[in-house]
């Protein structure tokens, strides 16, 4: 009999200790990026206005990005603690304009916030910080991309794995503390059509630092030794936001 067969899986998120007790939370935020392109004679600006109206009527918490790589493209980022909202609010809003747009599934991304075990305020890091980041009106540039680690990473000893992740985190934190790039980390195991492990969002006031942090990450052991794939990259500028009520 398997050693794990008599255990109930623990799906909660855990953070650092507070007041002598380790933080525990069985809540997380789901975030989905849907990339679309116009297929009608309507201009992308008109498609954007129509989508914004549909999303607002459904109270779908969203950000609309102009796709920098595609003059007729947009990216719609939806987010909610309840993934049902993505199916019943975001998806129907896109369906309202089905005759005028095409979804680009090759650019689609879906993930959930997760804990590393060291968060000093677990609820803030899982639920509020990602929303504050994407809704910040000063941080209009965004780069979103998926990644998959090699199987060898999962076979490393916990101590070595922790050292590799800390090196990567220190680089990212330095850009955040300098207000150059703010990251959103999402796990997408079983949620991604290409079997990726994570979705990363980089958000900031200027585009250059978002590119620079990706460049800097190339030197870390995680990226240089343990990444199987990275991308595709969606590069966008936020042009409309709707905060959750």
Secondary structure, 3 states (H helix, E strand, C coil): CCCCCCCCCCCCEEEEEECCEEEEECCCCEEEEEEEEECCCCCHHHHHHHHHHHHHHCCCCEEEEEECCCCCEEEEEEEECCCHHHHHHHHHHHHCCCCCEEECHHHCEEEECCCCCCCCCHHHHHHHHHHHHHHCCCCCEEEEEEEEECHHHHCCCHHHHHHHHHHHHHHHHHHHHCCCCEEEEEECCCCCCCCCCEEEEEEECCHHHHHHHHHHHCCCHHHHHHEEEEEEEEEEEEEEEECCC
